[in-house]
Every structure is written in C-alpha cells, then in structure tokens.
C-alpha cells in the first residue's frame, strides 16, 4: 500500500503546509501594524506631552518670573521635545519656543503670545503626523485582512482539490470494492469491479477480485462455451 500511503501523505501534507503558510502570513501581515502604532507613541504622543508640560509651566508663571523648579521643568520638557524631533517643521518651532520662553520665564508677559503660538503649532504638527501614521496603519490593516482572505481562499481551494483527489483516487475505488463484494454476498454473480483511476495497489486488488469472481462465477458466455465443449466431447466419445 505504498502508493496509497503516498497519496494520503501528499494530500495531508499539502493541507498542513497551507495552514502553516496561512498562520505565519497572518502573523507577518498584522505584525506590520505594530511598528506604525508604536511610532505614534514614540514620535508624536511624547512631543505633545512635552508641549503640554511647557504650557503648564507658562500658566504657573502668570504672576511673575518662574522659580528654579519651574525653569527646570520647562527646560526638561523642551529637551524632551528636541530629543523626540521627527518632523522637519518642528526644528524652527522649537527654536522659536526657546527664544521667546526665556523672556516669559523671566517675567516678560508681552512675549507670552509669541511663546504659546509656537507651542500650539508644535502640537498641531504632531497631530497631523499622528493622522498620517493612523492612515498608514489602517491601510496596512485592510491590506493584511484582504491578504488573509486570499490565503484562506487559496487554502480552501487546495483542500477542495486534495479532497476531490483522495475521494476519486482512494475512496471511490474502495467503495467499488465494497459494493462488488456485497453484491456477490447477496447473490449477484455478474457484477465486477470497474477499474478506476486509482493507485496501482488498488487497481491490482480490483483486478485480482475480478479474476477470483470470474473463476468462481463464470459468465453466461463462458458457461455456454463450456457446455458446448462438453457436448462436443461427448459426441466424439460416442463416435
């Protein structure tokens, strides 16, 4: 039964291979979304948080020059924004914030608007970048979903082909063998196995069963031929 075993192993192996490809393909496609989402956090959210911290410090210095603690908080937030610079438009905005903020922190309230407006611009730049990254992540998600659908359809097609092949090459010949033996047991001495597109072992088994049935249950033509030969032999003996 080497050929039968090989047919089954090839069919099952093809199905398992496509399942593995489907699983790893889905993992690879959806894992591409993770860097886009992580980039939103690393490149944009942290910059927005730094801008918010600087706005808080400016609000706390409304009554006069900022103390050392507030100056330190502002400088730390400004440095965090510089360290997290990802857009070209952020560099001149940050330079403008640093120039004007030093005056505000020293008590010059006339420079407040010139400091707050660049901070608002910094937040807007990062929000626009977040929208673009979100669109990219969304596009990757849709493409990944369709790719998984295509892989699933391909896996279904392969499983259908493999199932049909196993049914026609193995199951159908086995059903034919079973049907012939059952008919013989029920008294039908004329039915024989129809040789099918099957592995060599099954075709050989069907041929052997046909030979056994032919030797045990000769056909009407063979019986007539045998009777005629017997009569001819008897005539010759009488002569």
Helices and strands as residue ranges (DSSP letters): H 2-40, I 41-45, H 46-60, H 68-83, H 88-105, G 109-111, H 112-166, I 167-171, H 172-185, H 200-216, H 220-238
